[in-house]
Amino acid sequence: MLETSARLLRLLSLLQTRRDWSGGELAERLGVARRTVRRDVERLRSLGYPVAATPGVAGGYRLGAGAALPPLLLDDEEAVAVAVGLRTAAGGSVAGIEETSVRALAKLEQVLPSRLRHRVNALQTYTVPVPGDGPTVDAGTLTTIAAACRDHERLRFDYAGHDGAESVREVEPHRLVHARRRWYLVAWDGSRGDWRTFRVDRIRPRTPNGPRFTPREPPEGGFAEYVRRGLAHALWRLRATVTLYAPAAEVSARIGPDDGLVEAVDERTCLLVTGADTVHALALFLGFIDLDFVVHEPPELIEHLRTIARRYTRATEGPLR
């Protein structure tokens, strides 16, 4: 009986980690025959877990949604992540779920083992949130988009651009990324044939979702890096392209992750794309890097550096007459 119970827990854990499983995959993971998997699935159903089964060669099992929420299995890391996430949500970062987050957190912490409760409390005690007035995001919108990403279903939504213009978009959603106190959706836009980033607080999903799609390889550097690059470019009023006479690794170590994009040219030089609001700020930033460089653009930065060079040269020649 003990062995059967442990196997049921293992089966339930597997069904919760992925949307679809074939009978053969489950049997292999559990080290049992397919007939045993079928019997165990029936036991889970008798306990209230809605496990759907599709017959045939392409069939399999899926843990669905029932009339009531059955117990969930969480490992240590997942339990800590959920507790920390609920505490964050209770602080108002997602609109409309503060009170329910507190209730759910109370239930979770009641059953957390002492060792995990100490980890959660340590994170809470020694993590200081930075107050901000960024836009809140509707919790229903977040869960709708996350489900479309998980199930690989095309997403249709109304979108408000930065200029306020409304449009209807249809995309292949891949990831939600949180950066600079905002949520962003990274999706493949078939009408433009490229990756696009959308601010979630400007999205109003249209349901139901569209047909399923085959997931694509992420953009170069991954989804988070794609959002970071886009945000960096969007915040720059002036953009500069500079060759630096140092290895790319050395330059990357000298600047912050949001200060620019570094691309190796060869073992001794690299290309830096950076930006700022003024040519004065750009000149100061390049000076702080403390490396030899050549500016390719913009022209106003080149002229500003010439002015600074003449000024510094005069500063070495004694008092002005």
C-alpha positions as CSV (number, residue, x, y, z in Angstrom):
1,M,0.0,0.0,0.0
2,L,2.8,2.4,0.9
3,E,4.5,1.7,-2.5
4,T,1.2,2.4,-4.3
5,S,0.6,5.7,-2.5
6,A,4.1,6.9,-3.2
7,R,3.6,6.0,-6.9
8,L,0.3,7.9,-7.0
9,L,2.0,11.0,-5.5
10,R,4.8,10.7,-8.2
11,L,2.2,10.3,-10.9
12,L,0.3,13.4,-9.7
13,S,3.5,15.4,-9.6
14,L,4.3,14.4,-13.2
15,L,0.8,15.4,-14.3
16,Q,1.2,18.8,-12.7
17,T,4.5,19.6,-14.4
18,R,3.4,19.3,-18.0
19,R,0.2,19.7,-19.9
20,D,0.1,16.4,-21.9
21,W,1.7,13.0,-21.2
22,S,1.4,9.8,-23.2
23,G,0.8,6.6,-21.4
24,G,4.2,5.3,-22.5
25,E,6.0,8.3,-21.1
26,L,4.3,8.0,-17.7
27,A,4.9,4.2,-17.5
28,E,8.6,4.8,-18.3
29,R,9.0,7.5,-15.7
30,L,7.2,5.5,-13.0
31,G,8.9,2.2,-14.0
32,V,5.6,0.3,-14.3
33,A,3.4,-1.1,-17.1
34,R,0.8,1.0,-19.0
35,R,-1.9,-1.1,-17.4
36,T,-0.7,0.1,-13.9
37,V,-0.7,3.7,-15.1
38,R,-4.4,3.3,-16.2
39,R,-5.3,1.9,-12.7
40,D,-3.4,4.7,-10.9
41,V,-5.2,7.3,-13.0
42,E,-8.5,5.8,-12.0
43,R,-7.4,6.0,-8.3
44,L,-6.6,9.7,-8.8
45,R,-10.0,10.3,-10.3
46,S,-11.7,8.6,-7.3
47,L,-9.8,11.1,-5.1
48,G,-11.2,14.1,-7.0
49,Y,-8.4,14.8,-9.5
50,P,-9.9,15.4,-13.0
51,V,-7.5,13.4,-15.2
52,A,-8.7,13.4,-18.9
53,A,-7.6,10.5,-21.1
54,T,-7.5,10.5,-25.0
55,P,-7.5,7.0,-26.6
56,G,-5.5,6.0,-29.6
57,V,-1.8,6.1,-30.7
58,A,-1.6,9.9,-30.3
59,G,-3.6,9.8,-27.0
60,G,-2.5,10.4,-23.5
61,Y,-3.4,12.0,-20.2
62,R,-3.9,15.5,-19.0
63,L,-4.7,16.9,-15.6
64,G,-7.7,19.2,-16.1
65,A,-9.8,21.6,-14.1
66,G,-12.5,20.2,-11.9
67,A,-15.3,21.6,-9.8
68,A,-13.0,22.1,-6.8
69,L,-9.3,22.7,-6.4
70,P,-7.5,19.4,-5.4
71,P,-4.4,19.4,-3.3
72,L,-1.3,20.5,-5.2
73,L,2.2,19.0,-4.8
74,L,5.0,21.5,-4.4
75,D,8.7,20.7,-3.8
76,D,10.7,22.9,-1.5
77,E,11.9,25.4,-4.1
78,E,8.4,25.7,-5.6
79,A,6.8,26.3,-2.1
80,V,9.3,29.1,-1.3
81,A,8.8,30.7,-4.8
82,V,5.0,30.6,-4.3
83,A,5.2,32.1,-0.8
84,V,7.5,34.9,-1.9
85,G,5.4,35.6,-5.0
86,L,2.2,35.8,-2.9
87,R,3.9,38.3,-0.5
88,T,5.0,40.4,-3.4
89,A,1.5,40.3,-4.9
90,A,0.0,41.2,-1.5
91,G,2.1,44.4,-1.7
92,G,0.0,45.7,-4.6
93,S,2.2,44.9,-7.7
94,V,-0.7,43.2,-9.4
95,A,-4.0,45.0,-9.2
96,G,-7.0,43.4,-7.5
97,I,-5.4,40.4,-5.9
98,E,-3.9,41.9,-2.7
99,E,-6.5,40.5,-0.3
100,T,-6.7,37.1,-1.9
101,S,-2.9,36.9,-1.9
102,V,-2.9,37.4,1.8
103,R,-5.4,34.7,2.4
104,A,-3.6,32.2,0.2
105,L,-0.3,33.1,1.8
106,A,-1.8,32.5,5.3
107,K,-2.9,29.0,4.2
108,L,0.5,28.2,2.7
109,E,2.6,29.4,5.6
110,Q,0.4,27.4,8.0
111,V,1.6,24.1,6.4
112,L,5.2,25.2,5.5
113,P,7.9,23.2,7.3
114,S,9.9,25.3,9.7
115,R,13.0,25.2,7.5
116,L,11.1,26.7,4.6
117,R,9.3,29.3,6.7
118,H,12.7,30.6,7.9
119,R,13.8,30.9,4.2
120,V,10.7,32.8,3.3
121,N,11.0,35.1,6.3
122,A,14.7,35.8,5.6
123,L,13.9,36.8,2.0
124,Q,11.1,39.1,3.3
125,T,13.2,40.6,6.1
126,Y,16.3,41.4,4.0
127,T,14.6,42.4,0.8
128,V,13.6,46.1,0.5
129,P,11.1,46.9,-2.2
130,V,11.6,50.2,-4.1
131,P,8.5,52.3,-4.1
132,G,7.2,53.1,-7.5
133,D,4.3,54.6,-9.4
134,G,4.4,52.2,-12.4
135,P,1.2,50.9,-13.9
136,T,-0.5,48.0,-12.3
137,V,-1.6,44.9,-14.3
138,D,-4.9,43.2,-14.1
139,A,-4.4,39.7,-12.7
140,G,-6.9,38.2,-15.1
141,T,-4.9,39.6,-18.1
142,L,-1.7,38.1,-16.7
143,T,-3.1,34.7,-16.2
144,T,-4.8,34.7,-19.6
145,I,-1.6,35.5,-21.4
146,A,0.4,33.1,-19.3
147,A,-2.0,30.3,-20.2
148,A,-1.7,31.1,-23.9
149,C,2.1,30.9,-23.6
150,R,1.9,27.6,-21.8
151,D,-0.6,26.0,-24.2
152,H,1.0,27.5,-27.3
153,E,-2.2,29.2,-28.5
154,R,-2.4,32.3,-30.6
155,L,-3.5,35.4,-28.7
156,R,-5.7,38.2,-30.0
157,F,-5.9,41.4,-28.2
158,D,-6.6,45.1,-28.4
159,Y,-3.4,47.1,-27.9
160,A,-2.9,50.8,-27.0
161,G,0.4,52.1,-28.4
162,H,2.6,54.6,-26.7
163,D,0.8,57.4,-28.7
164,G,-2.6,56.1,-27.5
165,A,-3.5,54.7,-30.9
166,E,-5.6,51.5,-30.6
167,S,-5.0,48.4,-32.8
168,V,-6.0,44.7,-32.9
169,R,-3.1,42.3,-32.8
170,E,-2.8,38.6,-33.2
171,V,0.5,37.0,-32.2
172,E,2.2,33.8,-31.0
173,P,2.8,34.4,-27.3
174,H,6.0,32.9,-25.9
175,R,7.1,34.5,-22.6
176,L,6.1,37.1,-20.0
177,V,9.0,39.2,-18.8
178,H,9.0,41.5,-15.8
179,A,11.5,44.4,-16.1
180,R,11.7,47.9,-14.6
181,R,8.5,47.5,-12.7
182,R,6.5,46.6,-15.8
183,W,5.3,43.3,-17.4
184,Y,6.1,42.7,-21.1
185,L,4.9,40.0,-23.5
186,V,7.4,38.7,-26.0
187,A,5.6,37.3,-29.0
188,W,6.1,36.4,-32.6
189,D,4.1,38.8,-34.8
190,G,3.3,37.0,-38.0
191,S,2.1,40.1,-39.8
192,R,5.5,41.7,-39.3
193,G,7.5,38.5,-39.5
194,D,9.5,39.3,-36.4
195,W,9.6,39.3,-32.6
196,R,7.7,42.1,-30.8
197,T,7.4,43.3,-27.2
198,F,4.1,44.5,-25.8
199,R,3.4,46.2,-22.5
200,V,0.9,44.0,-20.7
201,D,-0.8,47.0,-19.0
202,R,-1.8,48.1,-22.5
203,I,-3.2,44.7,-23.6
204,R,-6.9,43.8,-23.5
205,P,-7.2,40.1,-24.5
206,R,-9.9,38.9,-26.8
207,T,-11.2,35.4,-26.0
208,P,-11.3,32.7,-27.0
209,N,-7.7,32.2,-28.0
210,G,-6.7,31.2,-31.6
211,P,-5.3,27.9,-32.8
212,R,-2.2,26.3,-31.4
213,F,1.2,27.0,-32.9
214,T,4.6,25.4,-32.9
215,P,7.0,27.2,-30.4
216,R,9.9,29.0,-32.1
217,E,13.5,29.3,-31.0
218,P,13.9,32.4,-28.7
219,P,15.5,35.5,-30.1
220,E,19.3,35.8,-29.8
221,G,20.3,36.0,-26.1
222,G,16.9,34.8,-24.9
223,F,13.6,36.5,-24.1
224,A,14.8,38.6,-21.1
225,E,17.8,39.9,-23.1
226,Y,15.5,40.8,-26.0
227,V,13.4,42.9,-23.7
228,R,16.4,44.5,-22.0
229,R,17.8,45.5,-25.4
230,G,14.5,47.0,-26.5
231,L,14.1,49.0,-23.3
232,A,17.6,50.3,-23.5
233,H,17.0,51.6,-27.1
234,A,13.6,53.0,-26.2
235,L,15.0,55.1,-23.3
236,W,17.9,56.7,-25.3
237,R,17.3,60.1,-27.0
238,L,20.7,59.9,-28.6
239,R,22.3,56.6,-29.8
240,A,26.0,56.2,-30.4
241,T,28.1,53.5,-32.1
242,V,31.7,53.3,-30.9
243,T,34.6,51.0,-31.5
244,L,36.6,50.3,-28.3
245,Y,40.1,49.0,-28.4
246,A,39.7,46.3,-25.8
247,P,38.2,42.7,-25.7
248,A,34.4,42.5,-25.4
249,A,34.7,40.7,-22.1
250,E,36.7,43.6,-20.6
251,V,34.3,46.2,-21.8
252,S,31.3,44.2,-20.5
253,A,33.0,44.1,-17.1
254,R,33.4,47.9,-17.0
255,I,29.8,48.9,-17.9
256,G,26.4,48.0,-16.5
257,P,23.9,45.7,-18.2
258,D,21.7,48.6,-19.2
259,D,24.5,50.9,-20.4
260,G,24.9,49.4,-23.9
261,L,25.3,46.4,-26.1
262,V,28.8,45.0,-26.6
263,E,29.7,42.9,-29.7
264,A,33.1,41.4,-30.3
265,V,34.9,42.4,-33.5
266,D,38.1,40.4,-32.9
267,E,40.2,39.5,-29.9
268,R,41.3,43.0,-29.2
269,T,38.4,45.3,-30.3
270,C,34.7,45.4,-29.9
271,L,31.7,47.5,-31.0
272,L,29.6,49.3,-28.4
273,V,26.1,50.6,-29.0
274,T,25.1,53.0,-26.2
275,G,23.0,56.1,-25.7
276,A,22.0,59.0,-23.5
277,D,19.9,62.1,-23.4
278,T,22.7,64.5,-24.4
279,V,26.1,64.4,-26.1
280,H,27.6,65.7,-22.9
281,A,26.4,62.7,-21.0
282,L,27.6,60.4,-23.8
283,A,31.1,62.0,-23.7
284,L,31.3,61.6,-19.9
285,F,30.2,57.9,-20.1
286,L,32.9,57.2,-22.8
287,G,35.5,58.9,-20.7
288,F,34.6,56.9,-17.6
289,I,35.2,53.6,-19.5
290,D,38.8,54.8,-19.7
291,L,39.7,53.0,-23.0
292,D,40.8,54.2,-26.5
293,F,37.8,54.4,-28.8
294,V,36.6,55.8,-32.1
295,V,33.1,57.2,-32.5
296,H,31.2,56.3,-35.7
297,E,27.9,58.1,-34.9
298,P,26.2,60.5,-34.2
299,P,28.0,63.4,-35.9
300,E,27.0,65.8,-33.0
301,L,28.9,63.6,-30.5
302,I,32.0,63.6,-32.8
303,E,31.9,67.4,-32.9
304,H,31.4,67.7,-29.1
305,L,34.4,65.5,-28.5
306,R,36.5,67.7,-30.8
307,T,35.4,70.7,-28.7
308,I,36.3,69.0,-25.5
309,A,39.7,67.9,-27.0
310,R,40.5,71.5,-27.9
311,R,39.5,72.7,-24.4
312,Y,41.6,70.0,-22.7
313,T,44.6,70.9,-24.9
314,R,44.3,74.5,-24.0
315,A,44.2,73.5,-20.3
316,T,47.7,72.1,-20.6
317,E,49.2,75.2,-22.2
318,G,49.0,77.5,-19.2
319,P,46.7,80.5,-18.4
320,L,44.5,81.8,-21.3
321,R,45.6,85.2,-22.7
